[in-house]
Amino acid sequence: MKHIAKLSLAALALTVTSFAHAQTTLVIDSWRSDDAVWNEKIIPAFNKHYPNIKVEYRSPSDMDASTWNSDMEQRFEQGSSGDLIACRPFDGSQALFQRGLLKEVTEMEGMENFPSFALAPWQTDSGAQTFCLPMASVIHGFFYNKDIFKELGVNEPVTNADFYWALEKAKRAGYLPLAMGTKDKWEAATMGFQNIGPTYWKGEDGRDALLTGKERMDSKPYRQTLSELAKWSKYMGDDFEQRSYADSISAFANGKAAIYPAGSWDIMTFAGKIDMGVFPPPVEKKGDACYFSDHTDLGMGIYSKSKNPEAAELFLKWMTTAEFAELLTNEISGFFSLSNHFFDVKDPIAQEMISWRDQCDSTIRNSAQVLSRGEPNLELEIWETSVGVMAGQMSPSQAANQLQKGLESWYLPQRNSTKSVSNAACNCSPVVQ
């Protein structure tokens, strides 16, 4: 299948060149533990063009991405950060740019290979400055064990009724219906709330309505989303509160679970371990419009205090090419290049997930842009409330009210929304307390 691009632009031509400074060493810092692919595929491809630039890929040694932000803060303080830094979208990376830690790349050669929607997560609010190169998006959905589905006599769920019927049959047959736990919290929000939520708040329309104050988090779409998550707990097995992300992966990989709420980043996790299929978030009735999260997830920036700025920029320019885009998408299956380049997507699960772009409307996680700038942080609040309704510690209405109360405590469009909503354009500045 072809990776579909919105614009058709010529690829940036590269000449095999030796960088002037012999044996220059670049370090890439990332929370992604994709060391093998970078060391065995991506970096050797770069070194065909620049053999005198040594590149080291550095990820958390214990594969625990949750500590990466604090680790990077220590490196910034010590001046030991890598020359190139993986960038999360929107506010987190923008804050680094505002602190002077990321170099501006607005006019860098090769940036023309990325459409405006891909650049936006790594630009200032005005769009005037770009501080990271867009790399990849990830798609949310559900993996399922084909052998278990065949044994149970169920098909890929299309509607919510199909989904719960498959879960019920799996439970009766002695399988773990839904491989998810709440110990690490973020999975409940990312593979739960942000996975099925766009179906209820209608994707980008709903996300924009939150930003402008035209919709509230205590409204029906959010109560519906949280109500669905509350239903999931019946199918998450015993002691799901103590089940970690790694435990959920193990249960699905070992054939003990029927369905795994997923992000495309886990395609590689299960490669060669299980015969699996994938389906998008179910709809209420067959024929309803479908929505899914196609989240602009990963970028790359240059550390402003890099000791090798020229070499770092050469590497980043190479990352704008079709060669890198194809390597990224096909070697790290489930990360889809944000460039305009055309190439074949090889992995069948990745092919299926990217095909949803032709069938459904896509959006990004609604907490990613602006709405997690203040305190309480909306992203973390979604973690807590998603876990809370799954554990039965709060009702969906209580959880929705908590989300709204937190957001309107600092975000002016939501503070002014009180049931009668404003039609004004987004004022994205937090309320100063």
C-alpha positions in Angstrom: 0.0 0.0 0.0 1.2 3.5 -0.7 1.8 6.1 2.0 -0.6 8.8 0.9 0.8 12.3 0.8 -1.2 15.5 0.5 1.5 17.2 -1.6 3.7 15.9 -4.3 7.2 17.4 -3.9 10.6 16.3 -5.2 12.7 14.5 -2.7 15.7 16.3 -1.3 18.7 15.1 -3.2 21.7 14.0 -1.2 25.3 13.6 -2.4 27.5 11.1 -0.7 29.7 13.5 1.3 32.3 13.3 4.1 31.6 15.8 6.8 34.6 18.1 7.3 35.1 17.3 11.0 36.5 13.7 11.1 35.0 11.4 13.6 32.3 13.8 14.8 30.0 12.1 17.3 26.3 13.0 17.6 24.1 11.8 20.4 20.3 11.4 20.0 18.2 11.5 23.1 14.8 9.8 22.9 12.2 8.2 25.2 11.6 5.6 22.5 13.5 2.3 23.1 14.0 1.7 19.3 17.8 1.3 19.7 18.1 -1.8 17.5 16.4 -0.2 14.5 18.3 3.0 14.8 21.7 1.2 15.3 21.2 -1.5 12.7 19.1 0.3 10.0 18.7 4.1 10.3 22.2 5.2 11.4 24.0 2.9 8.9 21.8 4.4 6.1 22.9 7.9 7.2 26.5 6.9 7.4 26.5 5.9 3.7 26.2 9.6 3.1 28.3 10.9 6.0 30.7 8.1 7.1 32.7 10.4 9.4 29.8 11.3 11.6 29.3 8.8 14.4 25.8 8.7 15.8 24.7 7.2 19.1 21.1 6.6 20.0 20.4 7.0 23.7 17.1 5.8 25.3 16.2 5.0 28.9 18.3 2.1 30.0 15.4 0.4 31.8 13.0 1.1 28.9 10.9 3.2 31.3 9.8 6.2 29.3 8.0 7.7 32.3 11.3 9.0 33.7 12.6 10.5 30.5 11.4 14.1 31.1 13.1 14.2 34.5 16.3 12.6 33.1 16.4 15.2 30.4 16.0 18.1 32.9 19.1 16.8 34.7 21.0 16.7 31.4 19.9 20.2 30.6 21.2 21.4 34.0 24.5 19.5 33.6 24.9 20.4 29.9 25.0 16.7 29.0 22.0 16.6 26.7 22.3 14.9 23.3 22.8 17.0 20.2 19.4 15.9 18.9 16.4 15.6 21.1 13.2 13.7 20.4 10.2 16.1 20.6 6.8 15.4 22.0 4.1 17.5 20.2 2.8 20.9 21.2 3.2 22.3 24.7 6.1 20.2 26.1 8.4 20.9 23.3 7.2 24.5 22.9 8.2 25.1 26.5 11.7 23.8 25.7 11.9 26.2 22.8 10.8 29.1 24.9 13.5 28.2 27.4 16.0 28.5 24.7 16.8 24.7 24.6 15.8 24.0 21.1 17.2 25.6 17.9 14.8 27.2 15.4 14.5 25.2 12.2 11.9 27.2 10.4 14.0 27.9 7.3 16.0 24.7 7.3 16.3 23.0 3.9 13.9 20.1 3.6 11.1 21.5 5.8 9.1 22.1 2.6 8.6 18.3 2.6 6.1 18.5 5.4 2.5 19.8 5.1 1.1 22.4 7.5 -0.8 20.0 9.7 2.4 18.1 10.3 4.4 21.2 11.2 1.8 22.6 13.6 2.5 20.5 16.7 6.1 21.8 16.6 5.4 25.5 16.0 4.7 28.5 18.2 1.1 29.4 18.6 1.4 32.0 15.8 2.9 29.4 13.5 5.8 31.8 12.8 8.6 29.6 14.2 9.2 25.9 13.9 11.4 24.2 16.5 11.3 20.5 15.7 11.2 18.4 12.6 7.9 16.4 12.3 8.7 12.6 12.3 5.7 10.4 12.8 2.1 9.9 13.9 0.6 7.0 15.7 -2.9 5.5 15.4 -5.2 4.2 18.1 -7.4 1.1 17.7 -7.8 -2.5 19.0 -5.6 -5.5 18.3 -7.3 -8.9 18.5 -6.2 -12.5 18.6 -7.4 -14.1 15.4 -7.3 -17.7 16.8 -9.4 -16.8 19.8 -11.9 -14.9 17.6 -12.1 -17.9 15.3 -12.7 -20.3 18.2 -15.4 -18.0 19.6 -17.1 -17.6 16.2 -17.0 -13.8 16.3 -16.0 -11.3 13.7 -14.2 -8.0 14.0 -16.5 -5.7 16.0 -18.1 -2.8 14.0 -20.6 -1.6 16.6 -20.4 -1.3 20.4 -22.9 -4.2 20.6 -20.4 -6.3 18.5 -17.6 -5.2 20.8 -19.2 -6.2 24.1 -20.5 -9.5 22.6 -17.0 -10.5 21.6 -15.8 -9.6 25.2 -18.6 -11.5 26.8 -17.9 -14.6 24.7 -14.2 -14.4 25.5 -15.0 -14.1 29.2 -17.4 -17.2 29.1 -14.7 -19.2 27.3 -12.1 -18.4 30.1 -10.0 -15.9 28.3 -9.0 -12.5 29.6 -11.4 -10.4 27.4 -9.6 -7.1 27.5 -5.8 -6.9 28.1 -5.6 -3.6 30.0 -4.7 -2.6 33.5 -4.7 0.6 35.4 -1.5 0.4 37.5 0.5 2.7 35.2 -2.6 5.0 34.6 -1.5 6.4 31.2 -2.8 3.4 29.3 -6.4 4.0 30.6 -6.2 7.5 29.3 -4.3 6.9 26.0 -5.6 3.5 24.9 -9.0 4.0 26.6 -10.3 7.6 26.8 -8.3 9.0 23.8 -9.0 5.8 21.8 -12.8 5.7 21.9 -13.5 9.3 22.9 -13.3 10.9 19.4 -16.3 8.8 18.4 -18.4 10.7 21.0 -17.0 14.2 20.7 -16.8 13.9 16.8 -13.1 14.2 16.3 -11.6 17.5 15.4 -14.9 19.4 15.7 -15.1 18.3 19.3 -11.5 19.1 20.0 -11.8 22.5 18.6 -15.0 23.1 20.6 -13.1 22.5 23.8 -10.4 25.0 22.8 -12.9 27.7 22.0 -15.2 27.0 24.9 -18.1 25.9 22.7 -18.1 22.5 24.4 -17.5 21.5 28.0 -15.9 18.4 29.5 -19.0 17.8 31.7 -21.2 17.5 28.5 -22.7 14.4 27.1 -19.8 13.2 24.8 -17.4 13.1 27.7 -19.9 11.4 30.1 -20.5 8.8 27.3 -16.8 8.2 26.9 -16.3 7.7 30.6 -19.4 5.5 30.8 -17.9 3.2 28.2 -14.7 3.0 30.2 -16.6 2.1 33.3 -18.2 -0.9 31.4 -14.7 -2.1 30.4 -13.8 -3.1 34.0 -16.2 -6.1 33.9 -13.9 -7.5 31.2 -10.5 -6.6 32.4 -10.1 -9.6 34.7 -9.1 -10.0 38.4 -6.7 -7.5 40.0 -6.6 -5.3 36.9 -5.7 -2.4 39.2 -2.3 -4.1 39.7 -1.8 -5.0 36.1 0.9 -2.9 34.4 1.4 -2.0 30.8 4.0 -4.7 30.5 1.7 -7.3 32.1 -1.1 -6.4 29.6 1.4 -6.9 26.7 2.5 -10.3 28.2 -1.1 -11.5 28.5 -1.9 -10.7 24.9 1.4 -11.9 23.5 1.0 -15.2 25.3 -2.4 -15.9 23.8 -4.3 -15.4 27.1 -6.3 -12.3 26.0 -8.8 -11.7 23.2 -8.5 -8.0 22.7 -5.8 -5.4 23.4 -6.7 -1.7 23.3 -3.7 -0.5 21.3 -1.6 2.2 19.8 0.1 1.4 16.5 3.5 1.8 18.3 2.9 -1.7 19.7 2.8 -3.4 16.3 6.4 -4.3 16.6 5.9 -5.5 20.2 3.8 -8.4 19.0 5.5 -9.1 15.6 6.1 -12.8 15.2 4.4 -13.6 18.6 0.8 -13.8 17.7 -1.6 -14.0 14.7 -3.5 -10.7 15.3 -5.8 -8.4 13.5 -6.9 -4.9 14.1 -10.1 -2.9 14.1 -10.9 0.8 14.7 -13.0 2.2 17.6 -16.6 0.8 17.3 -19.5 3.0 16.4 -23.0 3.0 18.0 -24.9 1.8 14.9 -23.6 0.3 11.7 -23.2 3.0 9.1 -22.4 5.8 11.7 -19.5 8.1 10.9 -16.3 6.7 12.4 -13.5 8.6 14.1 -10.1 7.6 15.3 -7.0 9.2 16.8 -4.1 9.7 14.4 -1.9 11.5 16.8 1.1 13.6 15.7 3.4 12.0 18.2 7.1 12.3 17.4 9.5 15.0 16.2 13.2 15.7 16.4 15.0 19.0 17.4 18.5 20.3 17.7 19.8 21.1 21.2 20.6 24.8 21.2 23.8 24.1 23.2 25.0 21.2 21.0 28.8 21.1 20.6 28.2 19.8 17.0 25.5 22.0 15.6 26.6 21.6 11.9 26.6 17.9 12.1 23.3 17.8 14.0 21.7 19.9 11.2 23.1 17.6 8.5 21.5 14.7 10.3 18.2 16.6 10.6 18.3 17.5 6.9 18.8 13.9 6.0 15.7 13.1 8.1 13.6 15.2 5.7 14.3 12.8 2.8 12.2 10.0 1.3 15.0 7.6 2.3 14.5 8.3 6.0 10.7 8.5 5.8 10.5 5.0 4.3 13.0 3.6 6.8 11.1 5.0 9.7 7.7 3.8 8.6 8.8 0.3 7.6 11.4 -0.4 10.2 9.5 1.0 13.2 6.1 -0.3 12.1 3.3 1.7 13.6 5.0 5.0 13.3 3.8 6.7 10.1 6.0 9.4 8.5 4.5 12.8 8.4 6.3 13.8 5.2 4.8 14.2 1.8 6.9 11.3 0.3 5.4 8.3 -1.4 6.5 4.8 -0.6 5.1 1.3 0.2 3.9 0.5 3.7 4.9 -3.2 4.2 3.4 -4.4 7.5 -0.2 -5.6 7.0 -1.4 -4.3 10.4 0.2 -0.9 9.6 -1.4 -1.0 6.2 -4.8 -1.7 7.7 -4.5 1.1 10.3 -3.3 3.7 7.8 -6.2 2.8 5.5 -8.6 4.1 8.1 -7.6 7.6 6.9 -9.7 6.9 3.8 -12.7 5.6 5.7 -13.0 7.7 8.9 -12.2 11.2 10.2 -9.1 11.5 12.3 -8.1 13.7 15.1 -5.3 14.0 17.8 -5.5 13.6 21.5 -7.6 16.4 22.9 -5.3 17.2 25.8 -2.2 17.7 23.6 -2.6 21.3 22.4 -2.9 24.2 24.9 -5.2 22.4 27.4 -2.5 20.9 29.5 -0.5 24.1 30.0 -2.1 25.0 33.3 -2.7 23.4 36.6 -4.3 21.0 37.1 -2.8 19.5 34.0 -5.6 18.1 31.9 -3.6 15.2 30.6 -2.9 14.0 34.1 -6.5 14.6 35.1 -7.6 12.3 32.3 -5.3 9.7 33.7 -6.8 9.9 37.1 -10.5 10.1 36.1 -10.2 7.2 33.5 -8.6 5.0 36.2 -11.2 6.2 38.7 -14.3 5.2 36.6 -12.7 1.9 35.7 -12.0 1.1 39.4 -15.5 2.3 40.4 -14.1 5.0 42.6 -16.1 7.7 40.8 -19.1 7.8 38.5 -18.8 9.0 34.9 -20.6 12.2 35.8 -18.3 12.8 38.8 -15.3 12.2 36.6 -16.6 14.6 33.9 -17.3 17.2 36.5 -13.8 16.9 37.9 -12.3 17.4 34.4 -14.4 20.5 33.8 -13.7 22.0 37.2 -10.0 21.6 36.7 -10.0 23.0 33.2 -12.1 26.0 33.9 -10.0 26.9 37.0 -7.3 28.2 34.7 -8.4 28.2 31.1 -10.4 31.3 30.2 -12.6 30.0 27.3 -13.8 27.2 29.6 -14.2 29.5 32.6 -16.5 31.7 30.4 -18.4 28.7 29.0 -20.7 28.1 31.9 -23.5 26.2 30.2 -24.0 29.1 27.7 -21.0 28.9 25.5 -19.0 31.6 23.7 -18.5 31.9 20.0 -15.3 33.8 20.4 -12.1 32.7 18.9 -9.7 30.7 21.1 -7.8 32.8 23.6 -5.2 30.2 24.4 -3.5 32.0 27.2 -4.0 30.4 30.7 -5.8 32.5 33.3 -3.3 34.1 35.6 -4.3 33.4 39.2 
